[in-house]
Amino acid sequence: MRLSIVELGTVAPGTDERQALVDAVETARHAEAWGFHRVWFAEHHLSRSGASHHPELLIAAAGARTSTIRIGSGTVLMNHYSPFKVAEMFAQLEAMYPGRVDLGMGRATAGPVIDLALRRDRRQPTQDDHTQQVAETLAWLYEAFPAGHPFTGNPLIPSVPGVPQTWLLGSSPSGSNLAAGLGIGYAFAGFINPAGAAAALRHYREQFRPQGFGLAEPRSILAVNVTVAETEAQARRLVGSAKGFYARLRRQGGDAVLPSADEAAAELTDAEQEQPTRIVDGRWPQFVAGDVDGVRATLERMLAESRADELMVQNLIADPADRRRSHELLAAMFDLQPAAGVAPAGAHPDLSGTPT
């Protein structure tokens, strides 16, 4: 099974964005060494907890430090940008790192200030043209404008034969319809909408129709927030940072910063602390956490119910060392193997409970 990572550029408590960017690139190097298939970088603006504002920059930096792992965006917020700019940027990244680049496209509000600041013409009312933005980006990448269109006959980078893999990212049924209709890959953010994940991914698979955009068969990713530790108690403590961050968002809004595990333990109410981290009565959790056996059982059930081809993990573990340890345990859990020629970062850990 393919296992991948979405990297947020998490700012660890007591550090700054510069260190978070160093950590983000190191995540890509570490993930490659442990056999992960791809690493995607987020797009977040005016965030005090995440340093990944423009994924293209981190894709370029990570590509220079790695050699085999796929690198991409999770996501580019298409409602803010010119399709030509996005397509050309990712075509150039593909020229730099052939056969390794993913363009993940999505739609989200970045808050009223950013939504306005990113608009070139602020006199016009906002409009929801997400479908057109995605379709035009694909047309640029695949030279698929119809005859007579003013953009026809203008290839982006004609000397480069390859194109990036294209993905639509979403957390609602509308995204599954669009991805299936366009015949591109689909990734569902299960950490945003766990209740809707399985149905949306199954619907995408059932409705998929190839349109000449690089795919003959459906290709899907389930993205889940996952925390793994040697013991259940350790995992419960570490996932407190994720629970604490979301609790701070509810109370403080955009000023929230990621708490340490100890800070979260002191701040969380009993109800917040006891949020399920496994499937209970058929309901998926927002955060999956536990020891190896418990997490494996939960993730395998999620994959079976959603019929996803690939699992992508996100986490908000505060300490980068604990974050990478969680990745290592996941790699060992699913018996990942690094690509030929990539030096491993260390032996697979002992899953019996004793750290190596």
Secondary structure as the mmCIF struct_conf table of DSSP 4:
data_model
#
loop_
_struct_conf.conf_type_id
_struct_conf.id
_struct_conf.beg_label_comp_id
_struct_conf.beg_label_asym_id
_struct_conf.beg_label_seq_id
_struct_conf.end_label_comp_id
_struct_conf.end_label_asym_id
_struct_conf.end_label_seq_id
STRN STRN1 ARG A 2 GLU A 7
STRN STRN2 THR A 10 THR A 10
TURN_TY1_P TURN_TY1_P1 PRO A 13 GLY A 14
HELX_RH_AL_P HELX_RH_AL_P1 GLU A 17 ALA A 33
TURN_TY1_P TURN_TY1_P2 TRP A 34 GLY A 35
BEND BEND1 HIS A 37 HIS A 37
STRN STRN3 ARG A 38 PHE A 41
BEND BEND2 HIS A 45 LEU A 46
BEND BEND3 ARG A 48 SER A 49
STRN STRN4 GLY A 50 GLY A 50
BEND BEND4 HIS A 53 HIS A 53
HELX_RH_AL_P HELX_RH_AL_P2 PRO A 55 ARG A 65
BEND BEND5 SER A 67 ILE A 69
STRN STRN5 ARG A 70 SER A 73
BEND BEND6 GLY A 74 GLY A 74
STRN STRN6 VAL A 76 LEU A 77
HELX_RH_3T_P HELX_RH_3T_P1 MET A 78 HIS A 80
BEND BEND7 TYR A 81 TYR A 81
HELX_RH_AL_P HELX_RH_AL_P3 PRO A 83 MET A 96
BEND BEND8 TYR A 97 TYR A 97
TURN_TY1_P TURN_TY1_P3 PRO A 98 GLY A 99
STRN STRN7 VAL A 101 GLY A 106
HELX_RH_AL_P HELX_RH_AL_P4 PRO A 112 ALA A 117
TURN_TY1_P TURN_TY1_P4 LEU A 118 LEU A 118
BEND BEND9 ARG A 120 ARG A 120
TURN_TY1_P TURN_TY1_P5 ARG A 122 ARG A 123
BEND BEND10 GLN A 124 GLN A 124
HELX_LH_PP_P HELX_LH_PP_P1 PRO A 125 THR A 126
HELX_RH_AL_P HELX_RH_AL_P5 HIS A 130 TYR A 142
TURN_TY1_P TURN_TY1_P6 GLU A 143 GLU A 143
HELX_LH_PP_P HELX_LH_PP_P2 PHE A 145 PRO A 146
TURN_TY1_P TURN_TY1_P7 ALA A 147 GLY A 148
TURN_TY1_P TURN_TY1_P8 PRO A 150 GLY A 153
BEND BEND11 LEU A 156 LEU A 156
TURN_TY1_P TURN_TY1_P9 PRO A 158 SER A 159
STRN STRN8 GLN A 165 GLY A 170
BEND BEND12 SER A 171 SER A 172
HELX_RH_AL_P HELX_RH_AL_P6 PRO A 173 LEU A 182
TURN_TY1_P TURN_TY1_P10 GLY A 183 GLY A 183
STRN STRN9 GLY A 185 ALA A 189
TURN_TY1_P TURN_TY1_P11 GLY A 190 ILE A 192
HELX_RH_3T_P HELX_RH_3T_P2 PRO A 194 GLY A 196
HELX_RH_AL_P HELX_RH_AL_P7 ALA A 197 GLN A 207
BEND BEND13 GLY A 212 GLY A 214
BEND BEND14 ALA A 216 GLU A 217
STRN STRN10 SER A 220 VAL A 228
BEND BEND15 GLU A 230 THR A 231
HELX_RH_AL_P HELX_RH_AL_P8 GLU A 232 LEU A 238
TURN_TY1_P TURN_TY1_P12 VAL A 239 VAL A 239
HELX_RH_AL_P HELX_RH_AL_P9 GLY A 240 GLN A 252
HELX_RH_3T_P HELX_RH_3T_P3 GLY A 253 ASP A 255
HELX_LH_PP_P HELX_LH_PP_P3 LEU A 258 SER A 260
HELX_RH_AL_P HELX_RH_AL_P10 ALA A 261 GLU A 267
HELX_RH_AL_P HELX_RH_AL_P11 ASP A 270 GLN A 273
TURN_TY1_P TURN_TY1_P13 GLU A 274 GLU A 274
BEND BEND16 THR A 277 ARG A 278
STRN STRN11 VAL A 280 VAL A 280
TURN_TY1_P TURN_TY1_P14 ASP A 281 GLY A 282
STRN STRN12 ARG A 283 ARG A 283
HELX_LH_PP_P HELX_LH_PP_P4 TRP A 284 PRO A 285
BEND BEND17 GLN A 286 GLN A 286
STRN STRN13 PHE A 287 GLY A 290
BEND BEND18 ASP A 291 ASP A 291
HELX_RH_AL_P HELX_RH_AL_P12 VAL A 292 SER A 306
TURN_TY1_P TURN_TY1_P15 ARG A 307 ARG A 307
BEND BEND19 ASP A 309 ASP A 309
STRN STRN14 GLU A 310 GLN A 314
BEND BEND20 ALA A 318 ASP A 319
HELX_RH_AL_P HELX_RH_AL_P13 PRO A 320 MET A 333
TURN_TY1_P TURN_TY1_P16 PHE A 334 ASP A 335
HELX_LH_PP_P HELX_LH_PP_P5 PRO A 338 ALA A 339
TURN_TY1_P TURN_TY1_P17 ALA A 340 GLY A 341
HELX_LH_PP_P HELX_LH_PP_P6 VAL A 342 PRO A 344
BEND BEND21 ALA A 345 GLY A 346
HELX_LH_PP_P HELX_LH_PP_P7 ALA A 347 ASP A 350
TURN_TY1_P TURN_TY1_P18 LEU A 351 SER A 352
BEND BEND22 GLY A 353 GLY A 353
#
